[in-house]
Amino acid sequence: MAREFDWILFEKAVEITASAVRGSLGGQPSQPPSYPGQVFKEVFAALKEAAAELPERARTGF
């Protein structure tokens, strides 16, 4: 289950990173090529930290 949750966080981090760096690359005074990687690392770390702070869900069962 943890692996599935990490994949969800990864996909969300990719979405947020794409939105954050859109328009900041390719122009004359643009960011360096490593910029998207740096943004992704920060976003993914923040998402994992926030997810760790979420309360545990009750497990269903008999």
N, CA, C and O of each residue as an XYZ file, in Angstrom:
248
protein
N       0.820     -1.188      0.000
C       0.000      0.000      0.000
C       0.867      1.256      0.000
O       0.523      2.239     -0.657
N       1.966      1.242      0.712
C       2.834      2.416      0.778
C       3.392      2.757     -0.595
O       3.558      3.931     -0.928
N       3.679      1.743     -1.386
C       4.214      1.981     -2.729
C       3.189      2.690     -3.598
O       3.543      3.590     -4.360
N       1.914      2.295     -3.497
C       0.856      2.951     -4.257
C       0.714      4.403     -3.821
O       0.511      5.283     -4.658
N       0.816      4.661     -2.525
C       0.694      6.009     -2.006
C       1.852      6.874     -2.490
O       1.649      8.036     -2.842
N       3.073      6.318     -2.512
C       4.230      7.055     -3.019
C       4.041      7.409     -4.492
O       4.432      8.493     -4.924
N       3.448      6.507     -5.259
C       3.224      6.773     -6.684
C       2.247      7.938     -6.860
O       2.439      8.779     -7.739
N       1.209      7.990     -6.038
C       0.248      9.096     -6.091
C       0.953     10.413     -5.773
O       0.732     11.415     -6.452
N       1.796     10.413     -4.750
C       2.553     11.619     -4.396
C       3.498     12.022     -5.519
O       3.650     13.209     -5.808
N       4.133     11.041     -6.152
C       5.051     11.313     -7.248
C       4.310     11.989     -8.402
O       4.777     12.992     -8.943
N       3.155     11.438     -8.775
C       2.381     12.018     -9.884
C       1.941     13.443     -9.561
O       1.995     14.315    -10.428
N       1.513     13.689     -8.345
C       1.090     15.036     -7.948
C       2.278     15.983     -7.965
O       2.132     17.133     -8.379
N       3.444     15.538     -7.531
C       4.643     16.370     -7.554
C       5.022     16.733     -8.983
O       5.452     17.857     -9.243
N       4.867     15.795     -9.911
C       5.149     16.072    -11.322
C       4.200     17.153    -11.840
O       4.634     18.077    -12.528
N       2.913     17.046    -11.516
C       1.932     18.049    -11.944
C       2.281     19.431    -11.407
O       2.283     20.411    -12.152
N       2.573     19.506    -10.124
C       2.879     20.783     -9.493
C       4.154     21.372    -10.077
O       4.226     22.573    -10.336
N       5.159     20.532    -10.284
C       6.420     20.997    -10.858
C       6.207     21.545    -12.258
O       6.737     22.603    -12.597
N       5.436     20.834    -13.076
C       5.175     21.294    -14.439
C       4.491     22.653    -14.432
O       4.820     23.523    -15.239
N       3.548     22.834    -13.529
C       2.857     24.121    -13.425
C       3.811     25.219    -12.950
O       3.753     26.352    -13.426
N       4.678     24.872    -12.016
C       5.587     25.867    -11.436
C       6.648     26.342    -12.419
O       7.003     27.521    -12.414
N       7.156     25.460    -13.252
C       8.260     25.846    -14.139
C       7.796     26.268    -15.531
O       8.603     26.726    -16.340
N       6.525     26.119    -15.811
C       6.012     26.519    -17.122
C       6.289     27.996    -17.331
O       5.923     28.829    -16.502
N       6.927     28.312    -18.422
C       7.226     29.701    -18.744
C       8.531     30.213    -18.173
O       8.939     31.332    -18.485
N       9.195     29.425    -17.346
C      10.444     29.906    -16.746
C      11.680     29.369    -17.459
O      12.806     29.677    -17.068
N      11.477     28.576    -18.490
C      12.617     27.995    -19.211
C      12.572     28.381    -20.682
O      11.495     28.568    -21.248
N      13.722     28.498    -21.288
C      13.810     28.689    -22.722
C      14.008     30.112    -23.196
O      14.488     30.311    -24.312
N      13.668     31.094    -22.416
C      13.860     32.480    -22.824
C      15.271     32.954    -22.533
O      16.090     32.206    -22.000
N      15.544     34.176    -22.877
C      16.881     34.740    -22.666
C      17.258     34.770    -21.187
O      18.288     34.196    -20.833
N      16.483     35.408    -20.297
C      16.882     35.388    -18.884
C      16.200     34.237    -18.134
O      15.583     34.457    -17.092
N      16.308     33.028    -18.654
C      15.585     31.905    -18.054
C      16.413     31.202    -16.986
O      17.594     31.489    -16.792
N      15.755     30.276    -16.304
C      16.391     29.478    -15.267
C      17.337     28.448    -15.912
O      17.186     28.122    -17.090
N      18.304     27.943    -15.145
C      19.200     26.903    -15.674
C      18.446     25.589    -15.873
O      17.382     25.397    -15.284
N      18.977     24.689    -16.690
C      18.301     23.407    -16.940
C      18.052     22.574    -15.683
O      17.145     21.741    -15.679
N      18.815     22.771    -14.639
C      18.632     22.005    -13.401
C      17.457     22.510    -12.564
O      17.080     21.862    -11.588
N      16.882     23.634    -12.918
C      15.806     24.243    -12.136
C      14.603     23.324    -11.940
O      14.138     23.194    -10.808
N      14.070     22.674    -12.989
C      12.922     21.777    -12.763
C      13.229     20.657    -11.771
O      12.367     20.285    -10.975
N      14.436     20.121    -11.811
C      14.818     19.071    -10.871
C      14.827     19.564     -9.438
O      14.396     18.858     -8.526
N      15.319     20.780     -9.242
C      15.343     21.359     -7.898
C      13.926     21.601     -7.388
O      13.614     21.325     -6.229
N      13.072     22.121     -8.273
C      11.676     22.369     -7.883
C      10.998     21.047     -7.534
O      10.295     20.960     -6.527
N      11.203     20.016     -8.358
C      10.584     18.720     -8.107
C      11.010     18.157     -6.757
O      10.171     17.677     -5.995
N      12.304     18.211     -6.455
C      12.792     17.683     -5.176
C      12.115     18.368     -3.999
O      11.714     17.707     -3.042
N      11.985     19.682     -4.062
C      11.354     20.430     -2.977
C       9.866     20.104     -2.863
O       9.352     19.915     -1.760
N       9.176     20.039     -4.006
C       7.745     19.750     -3.994
C       7.489     18.342     -3.468
O       6.611     18.146     -2.628
N       8.251     17.359     -3.954
C       8.057     15.975     -3.537
C       8.331     15.820     -2.042
O       7.595     15.122     -1.344
N       9.382     16.466     -1.551
C       9.694     16.393     -0.120
C       8.569     17.016      0.707
O       8.192     16.481      1.750
N       8.034     18.147      0.241
C       6.948     18.796      0.978
C       5.692     17.929      0.978
O       5.007     17.840      1.998
N       5.383     17.298     -0.132
C       4.212     16.421     -0.199
C       4.378     15.208      0.712
O       3.432     14.822      1.399
N       5.565     14.602      0.727
C       5.797     13.447      1.600
C       5.700     13.843      3.073
O       5.179     13.087      3.893
N       6.200     15.022      3.399
C       6.126     15.496      4.782
C       4.668     15.736      5.182
O       4.245     15.354      6.273
N       3.917     16.363      4.303
C       2.507     16.625      4.593
C       1.726     15.320      4.709
O       0.853     15.195      5.568
N       2.029     14.358      3.861
C       1.341     13.067      3.901
C       1.660     12.318      5.192
O       0.804     11.621      5.738
N       2.877     12.461      5.673
C       3.261     11.792      6.917
C       2.520     12.380      8.123
O       2.325     11.703      9.133
N       2.115     13.637      8.005
C       1.408     14.287      9.111
C      -0.091     13.991      9.110
O      -0.782     14.314     10.077
N      -0.598     13.386      8.050
C      -2.015     13.045      8.009
C      -2.315     11.959      9.034
O      -1.491     11.070      9.248
N      -3.466     12.017      9.661
C      -3.807     10.963     10.629
C      -4.049      9.634      9.908
O      -4.478      9.602      8.755
N      -3.767      8.564     10.603
C      -3.994      7.220     10.045
C      -5.486      6.993      9.838
O      -6.307      7.377     10.671
N      -5.820      6.372      8.729
C      -7.211      6.019      8.504
C      -7.506      4.713      9.224
O      -6.653      3.830      9.314
N      -8.718      4.604      9.729
C      -9.122      3.373     10.396
C      -9.223      2.260      9.362
O      -9.735      2.470      8.262
N      -8.746      1.106      9.708
C      -8.804     -0.032      8.793
C     -10.147     -0.739      8.944
O     -10.639     -0.965     10.049
N     -10.706     -1.071      7.823
C     -11.960     -1.799      7.871
C     -11.684     -3.295      7.959
O     -10.663     -3.772      7.465
N     -12.549     -3.998      8.558
C     -12.359     -5.425      8.682
C     -13.342     -6.020      9.660
O     -14.176     -5.334     10.251
N     -13.216     -7.287      9.802
C     -14.120     -7.987     10.710
C     -13.404     -8.439     11.930
O     -14.009     -9.049     12.811
